[in-house]
Amino acid sequence: MAELLYRLGRFASRRVKTVVTAWIAVLAIAGVGYAVGAGTLSDSFSIPGTPTQEVTDQLADEMPAAAGGTGTVVLSTEDGSELTADQQESLGGVLADAKKVDGVEDVVDPFATEADRQEQADQLADGQQQIADGRDQLADGREQLDAGQQQLDDARAELEAGQEQLDDARAQAEAAGQAELAAPRFDAQQDQLDAGLAELDKQQDTLDESAAELEDGAAELDTQATQLEQGQELFDLASGITLVSDDGSTAVATVMFTDAQMDISQETKDSVIDAIETGVADVAGVHVDFGSDIAQETPSVFGPGEVVGLVVAAIVLVIMLGTFIGAGLPLLTALIGVGVAALGALAFSGVVQMSSVTPVLGLMLGLAVGIDYALFIVNRHRHQLKDGYEVRESVALANGTSGNAVVFAGATVVIALLALNVTGIPFLGLMGTVGAASVAVAVLVAVTLTPALLSAIGMRILSRKERSPFAPAGPADGAGSTAPDAGHAASGPSKALTPLKPMRTLVAVGRVLLGVAVLGVVAIPALDLRTNLPDGSSAPEDSTSYAAYTTVADEFGAGVNGPLLVVADVPDAVTDDTEVATQLALAKQLAAQDDVVAVAPAGMSEDGWTLAFQVVPADGPTSASTEQLVHTLRGLSPLTIDTASVGGGANGASVSGDTEIGVAGAASGNIDISEKLSDALPLYLGVVIGLSLLILVVVFRSILVPVIATLGFVLSYFAALGGVVAIYQWGWLSNVFGVHNPGPILNFLPTILVGILFGLAMDYMLFLGSGMREAYAHGAPARLAVVQGFRAGRSVVTAAAIIMISVFGGFIFAEDAMIRSIGFALAFGVLVDAFVVRMLVVPALMHLLGDSAWWLPRWLDRILPNVDVEGSALERRHPHASTEASDDDAPAPAGRGR
């Protein structure tokens, strides 16, 4: 590889125009691809197979109307006054027009809905009054029946008393022997009594019929009362769901889309926004905001923070390289590489669903590594020129040595990022692929365009002071200019070199303890890590999403920003007779859970086997209580219901048995994605750690050095996470970093941080550790080799780390919340890894290990390939002329086998 890169560098140095033209052509092609194929970026994420996705798919089959996504539109008066009737009417028309947008299923008019709700409340009140009146009428009827029964009973008693008197008279007549004489009179009286009793029996039958009808009416009234009570209970359970604020100044309209939440195109959302904004503009005194579920504000790629980051990087380059031309070269090549990678990635955004973070992440990586990789080659080239190398030979050799290390380091980053695809999470794999492509382009630019530009610059890569000792042998500062021979170079000023000594063992122990202790303390907040996707509360304070979120939270409650959709699969098909009772039985159990503010029926499938409910939590969609509520609701399955417990259904119908509960909605989906990512993290971390050990064993031909390097990466990783949690979740230094609403950490940040930080950490380990290995292999004592390798690589690694921190740090103050946290995590991760782990802890541990640091079993040494990262073999094949001369007169140095 080193020889190939040497030849590539020599070709580029001789064919400057060809190489530059080729890269300009590639940039132009990427630009054309972007113009032709670019699509709309998205802020939504989805993972197949999550519980939310399964419920959403079920709803799409059984209840299509409930399966579509939603968008929040907040309408409010500019002065906080109550919306007038004219304003409400005009806004109703605006919302009706929005229904005509393709992809929109319906738009819920908050004013019409509140009017319907009020009408329902009035109907319930009227029904209750009618029930009360009916009960009063029943009571009056019962009193009348009781009075009539009493009259009948009294009349019957009188007739029975008359019968007794008649019987007594008959007995007396018989005793007196006058029975026959009195018989006609007694018979006439008996007929009268019988007729009276017959009339009473008839009246009793009539009274019994009236009593039966009254009881039937009472039963019907009881049934109506039960249904009314069930309806009232359902109404009360849903009372926390309102669309117009109590003071009447704010209303929330819900846009219902045809497609599922994750499948709604941004074009559809933008069309809705345009339609509503255009209409509201004609309604005086009314302002409209859109929730983050519908509004996507594309983050600006370069803001003030990013510019400051580049300025700091430029200052570091000027200090490091001593010339503005030298400082500008890495910046120029990095920008060209970033342009190619970013435009190339965006060219595919019309074909694949790509989040707005994906190209920005590629830009961050491409810019940072692009500057660093060019710096490594430029720095090597500068040192070789000062040692007397001819320009083109120096360019080729720098490309074959430092360029070889760049390729190896870049390949490590690329592999780590591509390994994100093993998580099985599509959007994360795409992020890794785009990031890997950006790094790959940066490597290609570094080993092709950088040599060409170095050749074009010639000796001007050195400052005037650095060039002054040299006598030019050709056209001044030209591509073909040559450096002086050894004699001329020797005539320049020289400085006595201070002999290097190994660090003291006590100092090494202190450095290890201090570094590990500091990283351990910084990592403590990572134990409290919570992840989720950002909601409207973390949007920029001047954004419409933030205004919509805060307005809804203030006027309606934070939970309204993240309602849950609960789906119940009932044991028996629900009919008209059992619908209300079944809904109430389920709603009461859902409402009984902690942190539930309101529950409302949201629909039923045509076959009656599936019911949907809207559940409003107490807190926002990213809160810990809402996350717990989602798990609690799912944990209710199987939920036992019995409609008899709430009064039963009409006509005695009932539903009982176990019900399966599912939860969907945007808040639930984000929680599922976060948990899926958390589950995938250990696997990915294991892959990366295994990859780290394998790569480093091959490079350093050691067992313990890779272990030290990998453990250092783990410390850096958790320290970076600890810093992120402390600032973005706990709110420490929130004013400094512009965190106005601390909350959960971006759910894919811990995973993406593994791949990126691993690659960068291995870069620094390679550039420092390979120098230590080289010194040890050439005969230096192990502990002295640590100092020599550290001294050789510390300046360039320091500069590279500062540049990366500056570039990543520039994104800390970006508009997008996701980009801010990623920028901080990468900047802080590089800070602790480069300056604490690689420059403080690792050299100290290497000192303590001594010769054992480079121990390798003989059988393993025989089978491992010899990877010459620094291109030492290339240097031996292409020695400097003065070096060859001196080597002819001096014995070869004693060294250890590679």
TANORUR-V827774 format. One record per residue. N is the residue number from 1. RES is the residue in one letter. PSI is psi in radians with two decimals (none if undefined). Layout:
{{N;RES;PSI} {N;RES;PSI}}
This chain:
{{1;M;-0.73} {2;A;-0.74} {3;E;-0.71} {4;L;-0.76} {5;L;-0.59} {6;Y;-0.82} {7;R;-0.65} {8;L;-0.72} {9;G;-0.72} {10;R;-0.71} {11;F;-0.81} {12;A;-0.64} {13;S;-0.45} {14;R;-0.40} {15;R;1.03} {16;V;-0.86} {17;K;-0.68} {18;T;-0.80} {19;V;-0.82} {20;V;-0.76} {21;T;-0.68} {22;A;-0.75} {23;W;-0.61} {24;I;-0.68} {25;A;-0.74} {26;V;-0.73} {27;L;-0.71} {28;A;-0.73} {29;I;-0.75} {30;A;-0.68} {31;G;-0.72} {32;V;-0.75} {33;G;-0.69} {34;Y;-0.77} {35;A;-0.58} {36;V;-0.75} {37;G;-0.04} {38;A;2.42} {39;G;-2.80} {40;T;2.30} {41;L;2.78} {42;S;2.66} {43;D;0.11} {44;S;2.64} {45;F;2.56} {46;S;2.61} {47;I;2.16} {48;P;2.55} {49;G;0.04} {50;T;2.75} {51;P;-0.69} {52;T;-0.75} {53;Q;-0.66} {54;E;-0.74} {55;V;-0.71} {56;T;-0.72} {57;D;-0.69} {58;Q;-0.76} {59;L;-0.64} {60;A;-0.57} {61;D;-0.73} {62;E;-0.54} {63;M;1.26} {64;P;-0.61} {65;A;-0.50} {66;A;-0.12} {67;A;-0.30} {68;G;2.75} {69;G;3.00} {70;T;2.81} {71;G;2.52} {72;T;2.26} {73;V;2.14} {74;V;2.11} {75;L;2.26} {76;S;2.71} {77;T;2.58} {78;E;-0.51} {79;D;0.09} {80;G;0.13} {81;S;2.97} {82;E;2.43} {83;L;2.25} {84;T;2.92} {85;A;-0.69} {86;D;-0.74} {87;Q;-0.74} {88;Q;-0.72} {89;E;-0.75} {90;S;-0.73} {91;L;-0.60} {92;G;-0.69} {93;G;-0.66} {94;V;-0.78} {95;L;-0.61} {96;A;-0.66} {97;D;-0.59} {98;A;-0.40} {99;K;-0.37} {100;K;-0.16} {101;V;2.37} {102;D;2.35} {103;G;-0.07} {104;V;2.14} {105;E;-0.74} {106;D;2.80} {107;V;2.09} {108;V;2.02} {109;D;2.00} {110;P;-0.57} {111;F;-0.74} {112;A;-0.67} {113;T;-0.75} {114;E;-0.61} {115;A;-0.76} {116;D;-0.68} {117;R;-0.72} {118;Q;-0.68} {119;E;-0.70} {120;Q;-0.72} {121;A;-0.71} {122;D;-0.72} {123;Q;-0.71} {124;L;-0.72} {125;A;-0.74} {126;D;-0.73} {127;G;-0.72} {128;Q;-0.67} {129;Q;-0.69} {130;Q;-0.67} {131;I;-0.76} {132;A;-0.76} {133;D;-0.72} {134;G;-0.71} {135;R;-0.65} {136;D;-0.75} {137;Q;-0.68} {138;L;-0.71} {139;A;-0.73} {140;D;-0.74} {141;G;-0.74} {142;R;-0.66} {143;E;-0.73} {144;Q;-0.73} {145;L;-0.73} {146;D;-0.71} {147;A;-0.76} {148;G;-0.72} {149;Q;-0.68} {150;Q;-0.72} {151;Q;-0.74} {152;L;-0.74} {153;D;-0.71} {154;D;-0.75} {155;A;-0.70} {156;R;-0.63} {157;A;-0.69} {158;E;-0.75} {159;L;-0.71} {160;E;-0.64} {161;A;-0.70} {162;G;-0.64} {163;Q;-0.69} {164;E;-0.72} {165;Q;-0.71} {166;L;-0.69} {167;D;-0.70} {168;D;-0.71} {169;A;-0.70} {170;R;-0.74} {171;A;-0.72} {172;Q;-0.70} {173;A;-0.71} {174;E;-0.68} {175;A;-0.57} {176;A;-0.06} {177;G;0.34} {178;Q;0.37} {179;A;-0.75} {180;E;-0.69} {181;L;-0.64} {182;A;-0.07} {183;A;-0.82} {184;P;-0.69} {185;R;-0.74} {186;F;-0.64} {187;D;-0.70} {188;A;-0.73} {189;Q;-0.66} {190;Q;-0.69} {191;D;-0.69} {192;Q;-0.76} {193;L;-0.74} {194;D;-0.70} {195;A;-0.68} {196;G;-0.74} {197;L;-0.68} {198;A;-0.71} {199;E;-0.70} {200;L;-0.70} {201;D;-0.69} {202;K;-0.78} {203;Q;-0.61} {204;Q;-0.72} {205;D;-0.76} {206;T;-0.75} {207;L;-0.69} {208;D;-0.71} {209;E;-0.74} {210;S;-0.69} {211;A;-0.70} {212;A;-0.77} {213;E;-0.66} {214;L;-0.71} {215;E;-0.64} {216;D;-0.75} {217;G;-0.67} {218;A;-0.73} {219;A;-0.77} {220;E;-0.70} {221;L;-0.68} {222;D;-0.72} {223;T;-0.81} {224;Q;-0.68} {225;A;-0.71} {226;T;-0.80} {227;Q;-0.67} {228;L;-0.72} {229;E;-0.69} {230;Q;-0.76} {231;G;-0.69} {232;Q;-0.71} {233;E;-0.77} {234;L;-0.72} {235;F;-0.74} {236;D;-0.68} {237;L;-0.52} {238;A;0.10} {239;S;-0.39} {240;G;-0.08} {241;I;1.79} {242;T;2.71} {243;L;-0.16} {244;V;2.28} {245;S;2.85} {246;D;-0.63} {247;D;-0.02} {248;G;0.15} {249;S;-0.27} {250;T;2.45} {251;A;2.57} {252;V;2.10} {253;A;2.44} {254;T;2.15} {255;V;2.17} {256;M;2.08} {257;F;2.80} {258;T;-0.73} {259;D;2.81} {260;A;2.81} {261;Q;-0.77} {262;M;-0.19} {263;D;-0.02} {264;I;2.22} {265;S;2.60} {266;Q;-0.46} {267;E;-0.73} {268;T;-0.78} {269;K;-0.76} {270;D;-0.63} {271;S;-0.69} {272;V;-0.78} {273;I;-0.80} {274;D;-0.76} {275;A;-0.75} {276;I;-0.74} {277;E;-0.71} {278;T;-0.74} {279;G;-0.74} {280;V;-0.50} {281;A;-0.43} {282;D;-0.05} {283;V;1.89} {284;A;2.40} {285;G;0.15} {286;V;2.40} {287;H;2.57} {288;V;2.43} {289;D;2.72} {290;F;2.38} {291;G;2.87} {292;S;-0.25} {293;D;-0.12} {294;I;-0.57} {295;A;2.28} {296;Q;1.99} {297;E;1.82} {298;T;2.14} {299;P;2.46} {300;S;2.41} {301;V;-0.79} {302;F;1.92} {303;G;-3.00} {304;P;-0.70} {305;G;-0.74} {306;E;-0.65} {307;V;-0.76} {308;V;-0.73} {309;G;-0.75} {310;L;-0.63} {311;V;-0.77} {312;V;-0.76} {313;A;-0.72} {314;A;-0.70} {315;I;-0.76} {316;V;-0.72} {317;L;-0.70} {318;V;-0.78} {319;I;-0.72} {320;M;-0.77} {321;L;-0.32} {322;G;-0.08} {323;T;2.63} {324;F;-0.58} {325;I;-0.79} {326;G;-0.68} {327;A;-0.60} {328;G;-0.46} {329;L;-0.89} {330;P;-0.62} {331;L;-0.75} {332;L;-0.83} {333;T;-0.65} {334;A;-0.72} {335;L;-0.65} {336;I;-0.79} {337;G;-0.74} {338;V;-0.71} {339;G;-0.79} {340;V;-0.82} {341;A;-0.79} {342;A;-0.82} {343;L;-0.68} {344;G;-0.73} {345;A;-0.79} {346;L;-0.42} {347;A;-0.39} {348;F;0.01} {349;S;-0.29} {350;G;-0.20} {351;V;-0.70} {352;V;2.64} {353;Q;2.09} {354;M;2.25} {355;S;2.77} {356;S;-0.35} {357;V;-0.52} {358;T;-0.94} {359;P;-0.54} {360;V;-0.67} {361;L;-0.76} {362;G;-0.68} {363;L;-0.79} {364;M;-0.85} {365;L;-0.84} {366;G;-0.70} {367;L;-0.80} {368;A;-0.93} {369;V;-0.51} {370;G;-0.75} {371;I;-0.80} {372;D;-0.77} {373;Y;-0.72} {374;A;-0.65} {375;L;-0.73} {376;F;-0.77} {377;I;-0.77} {378;V;-0.73} {379;N;-0.74} {380;R;-0.74} {381;H;-0.74} {382;R;-0.79} {383;H;-0.66} {384;Q;-0.68} {385;L;-0.72} {386;K;-0.34} {387;D;-0.02} {388;G;0.19} {389;Y;2.56} {390;E;2.61} {391;V;-0.97} {392;R;-0.64} {393;E;-0.69} {394;S;-0.72} {395;V;-0.83} {396;A;-0.75} {397;L;-0.70} {398;A;-0.65} {399;N;-0.58} {400;G;-0.39} {401;T;-1.29} {402;S;-0.60} {403;G;-0.63} {404;N;-0.73} {405;A;-0.65} {406;V;-0.79} {407;V;-0.76} {408;F;-0.79} {409;A;-0.77} {410;G;-0.68} {411;A;-0.62} {412;T;-0.78} {413;V;-0.76} {414;V;-0.80} {415;I;-0.75} {416;A;-0.69} {417;L;-0.71} {418;L;-0.49} {419;A;-0.23} {420;L;-0.39} {421;N;-0.33} {422;V;-0.24} {423;T;-0.33} {424;G;0.25} {425;I;1.93} {426;P;-0.90} {427;F;-0.55} {428;L;-0.70} {429;G;-0.67} {430;L;-0.70} {431;M;-0.81} {432;G;-0.70} {433;T;-0.78} {434;V;-0.75} {435;G;-0.74} {436;A;-0.72} {437;A;-0.68} {438;S;-0.72} {439;V;-0.69} {440;A;-0.74} {441;V;-0.71} {442;A;-0.69} {443;V;-0.80} {444;L;-0.74} {445;V;-0.74} {446;A;-0.68} {447;V;0.01} {448;T;-1.00} {449;L;-0.67} {450;T;-0.83} {451;P;-0.69} {452;A;-0.79} {453;L;-0.62} {454;L;-0.68} {455;S;-0.70} {456;A;-0.63} {457;I;-0.61} {458;G;-2.41} {459;M;-0.17} {460;R;-0.12} {461;I;-0.35} {462;L;2.63} {463;S;2.91} {464;R;-0.68} {465;K;-0.69} {466;E;-0.50} {467;R;-0.32} {468;S;-0.64} {469;P;-0.19} {470;F;2.40} {471;A;2.04} {472;P;2.43} {473;A;0.12} {474;G;-2.87} {475;P;2.32} {476;A;2.27} {477;D;0.20} {478;G;2.96} {479;A;-0.52} {480;G;0.11} {481;S;2.63} {482;T;2.72} {483;A;2.88} {484;P;2.92} {485;D;-3.14} {486;A;-0.59} {487;G;-0.75} {488;H;-0.76} {489;A;-0.64} {490;A;-0.39} {491;S;-0.23} {492;G;2.98} {493;P;2.52} {494;S;2.71} {495;K;2.44} {496;A;2.34} {497;L;2.29} {498;T;2.24} {499;P;2.40} {500;L;2.49} {501;K;2.56} {502;P;2.65} {503;M;2.74} {504;R;2.56} {505;T;-0.70} {506;L;-0.68} {507;V;-0.70} {508;A;-0.75} {509;V;-0.76} {510;G;-0.71} {511;R;-0.71} {512;V;-0.84} {513;L;-0.76} {514;L;-0.84} {515;G;-0.82} {516;V;-0.69} {517;A;-0.78} {518;V;-0.83} {519;L;-0.66} {520;G;-0.75} {521;V;-0.76} {522;V;-0.53} {523;A;-0.22} {524;I;-0.77} {525;P;-0.40} {526;A;-0.37} {527;L;-0.36} {528;D;0.33} {529;L;2.22} {530;R;2.41} {531;T;2.64} {532;N;3.10} {533;L;2.54} {534;P;2.54} {535;D;-2.94} {536;G;-0.40} {537;S;-0.38} {538;S;0.05} {539;A;2.83} {540;P;2.49} {541;E;-0.36} {542;D;0.21} {543;S;2.77} {544;T;-0.56} {545;S;-0.72} {546;Y;-0.74} {547;A;-0.74} {548;A;-0.77} {549;Y;-0.88} {550;T;-0.64} {551;T;-0.81} {552;V;-0.77} {553;A;-0.71} {554;D;-0.71} {555;E;-0.51} {556;F;-0.27} {557;G;2.52} {558;A;-0.57} {559;G;-0.40} {560;V;-0.38} {561;N;-0.26} {562;G;1.08} {563;P;2.66} {564;L;2.56} {565;L;1.93} {566;V;2.26} {567;V;2.28} {568;A;2.20} {569;D;1.83} {570;V;2.75} {571;P;-0.44} {572;D;2.57} {573;A;2.31} {574;V;2.32} {575;T;3.12} {576;D;-0.61} {577;D;-0.50} {578;T;0.02} {579;E;-0.93} {580;V;-0.76} {581;A;-0.71} {582;T;-0.76} {583;Q;-0.75} {584;L;-0.75} {585;A;-0.72} {586;L;-0.76} {587;A;-0.68} {588;K;-0.67} {589;Q;-0.61} {590;L;-0.75} {591;A;-0.39} {592;A;-0.20} {593;Q;2.66} {594;D;2.55} {595;D;0.41} {596;V;2.15} {597;V;-0.70} {598;A;2.66} {599;V;2.32} {600;A;2.39} {601;P;2.44} {602;A;0.03} {603;G;2.97} {604;M;2.49} {605;S;2.78} {606;E;-0.57} {607;D;-0.09} {608;G;0.12} {609;W;-0.22} {610;T;2.26} {611;L;2.55} {612;A;2.54} {613;F;2.53} {614;Q;2.18} {615;V;2.17} {616;V;2.06} {617;P;2.96} {618;A;-0.56} {619;D;3.12} {620;G;3.01} {621;P;-0.38} {622;T;0.13} {623;S;2.74} {624;A;-0.60} {625;S;-0.65} {626;T;-0.70} {627;E;-0.77} {628;Q;-0.64} {629;L;-0.70} {630;V;-0.78} {631;H;-0.66} {632;T;-0.79} {633;L;-0.75} {634;R;-0.54} {635;G;-0.16} {636;L;-0.39} {637;S;2.37} {638;P;2.28} {639;L;2.12} {640;T;2.19} {641;I;2.71} {642;D;1.93} {643;T;-0.32} {644;A;-0.45} {645;S;-0.29} {646;V;0.35} {647;G;-0.12} {648;G;3.05} {649;G;3.14} {650;A;2.59} {651;N;0.46} {652;G;0.07} {653;A;2.60} {654;S;2.81} {655;V;2.31} {656;S;2.69} {657;G;-2.95} {658;D;2.40} {659;T;2.32} {660;E;2.33} {661;I;2.31} {662;G;2.70} {663;V;2.33} {664;A;-2.98} {665;G;2.86} {666;A;-0.76} {667;A;-0.78} {668;S;-0.73} {669;G;-0.74} {670;N;-0.66} {671;I;-0.75} {672;D;-0.74} {673;I;-0.75} {674;S;-0.75} {675;E;-0.63} {676;K;-0.72} {677;L;-0.71} {678;S;-0.67} {679;D;-0.57} {680;A;-0.32} {681;L;-0.82} {682;P;-0.70} {683;L;-0.83} {684;Y;-0.72} {685;L;-0.68} {686;G;-0.72} {687;V;-0.77} {688;V;-0.75} {689;I;-0.74} {690;G;-0.73} {691;L;-0.71} {692;S;-0.84} {693;L;-0.75} {694;L;-0.82} {695;I;-0.80} {696;L;-0.56} {697;V;-0.73} {698;V;-0.75} {699;V;-0.85} {700;F;-0.13} {701;R;0.97} {702;S;2.73} {703;I;-0.77} {704;L;-0.61} {705;V;-0.82} {706;P;-0.65} {707;V;-0.78} {708;I;-0.82} {709;A;-0.71} {710;T;-0.73} {711;L;-0.60} {712;G;-0.70} {713;F;-0.72} {714;V;-0.73} {715;L;-0.79} {716;S;-0.73} {717;Y;-0.87} {718;F;-0.51} {719;A;-0.71} {720;A;-0.75} {721;L;-0.69} {722;G;-0.74} {723;G;-0.70} {724;V;-0.79} {725;V;-0.77} {726;A;-0.68} {727;I;-0.86} {728;Y;-0.33} {729;Q;-0.76} {730;W;-0.44} {731;G;0.24} {732;W;2.43} {733;L;0.54} {734;S;-0.60} {735;N;-0.61} {736;V;-0.71} {737;F;0.14} {738;G;0.58} {739;V;1.70} {740;H;-0.25} {741;N;1.51} {742;P;2.55} {743;G;-2.88} {744;P;2.70} {745;I;2.54} {746;L;2.16} {747;N;-0.48} {748;F;0.01} {749;L;-0.82} {750;P;-0.62} {751;T;-0.81} {752;I;-0.52} {753;L;-0.59} {754;V;-0.92} {755;G;-0.78} {756;I;-0.86} {757;L;-0.61} {758;F;-0.86} {759;G;-0.76} {760;L;-0.69} {761;A;-0.71} {762;M;-0.56} {763;D;-0.91} {764;Y;-0.65} {765;M;-0.68} {766;L;-0.78} {767;F;-0.49} {768;L;-0.84} {769;G;-0.61} {770;S;-0.58} {771;G;-0.70} {772;M;-0.75} {773;R;-0.72} {774;E;-0.77} {775;A;-0.73} {776;Y;-0.72} {777;A;-0.44} {778;H;0.27} {779;G;-0.10} {780;A;2.49} {781;P;2.62} {782;A;-0.80} {783;R;-0.59} {784;L;-0.62} {785;A;-0.58} {786;V;-0.80} {787;V;-0.73} {788;Q;-0.81} {789;G;-0.70} {790;F;-0.77} {791;R;-0.64} {792;A;-0.59} {793;G;-0.11} {794;R;-0.66} {795;S;-0.80} {796;V;-0.63} {797;V;-0.68} {798;T;-0.83} {799;A;-0.76} {800;A;-0.72} {801;A;-0.75} {802;I;-0.69} {803;I;-0.80} {804;M;-0.76} {805;I;-0.69} {806;S;-0.78} {807;V;-0.87} {808;F;-0.69} {809;G;-0.48} {810;G;-0.42} {811;F;-0.08} {812;I;-0.49} {813;F;0.43} {814;A;2.90} {815;E;-0.66} {816;D;2.28} {817;A;-0.64} {818;M;-0.74} {819;I;-0.65} {820;R;-0.85} {821;S;-0.63} {822;I;-0.78} {823;G;-0.77} {824;F;-0.79} {825;A;-0.76} {826;L;-0.76} {827;A;-0.81} {828;F;-0.66} {829;G;-0.77} {830;V;-0.69} {831;L;-0.91} {832;V;-0.59} {833;D;-0.79} {834;A;-0.82} {835;F;-0.42} {836;V;-0.89} {837;V;-1.01} {838;R;-0.56} {839;M;-0.21} {840;L;-0.99} {841;V;-0.88} {842;V;-0.85} {843;P;-0.64} {844;A;-0.75} {845;L;-0.69} {846;M;-0.67} {847;H;-0.77} {848;L;-0.61} {849;L;-0.54} {850;G;-2.38} {851;D;-0.50} {852;S;-0.32} {853;A;-0.52} {854;W;0.30} {855;W;2.40} {856;L;2.26} {857;P;2.48} {858;R;-0.69} {859;W;-0.61} {860;L;-0.63} {861;D;-0.61} {862;R;-0.57} {863;I;-0.26} {864;L;2.43} {865;P;2.66} {866;N;1.77} {867;V;1.95} {868;D;1.45} {869;V;-0.75} {870;E;-0.03} {871;G;0.58} {872;S;-0.67} {873;A;-0.61} {874;L;-0.71} {875;E;-0.64} {876;R;-0.56} {877;R;-0.42} {878;H;1.17} {879;P;2.72} {880;H;2.56} {881;A;-0.79} {882;S;-0.55} {883;T;-0.70} {884;E;-0.75} {885;A;-0.77} {886;S;-0.60} {887;D;-0.50} {888;D;-0.49} {889;D;-0.13} {890;A;2.59} {891;P;2.66} {892;A;2.44} {893;P;2.55} {894;A;2.46} {895;G;3.03} {896;R;2.66} {897;G;2.55} {898;R;none}}
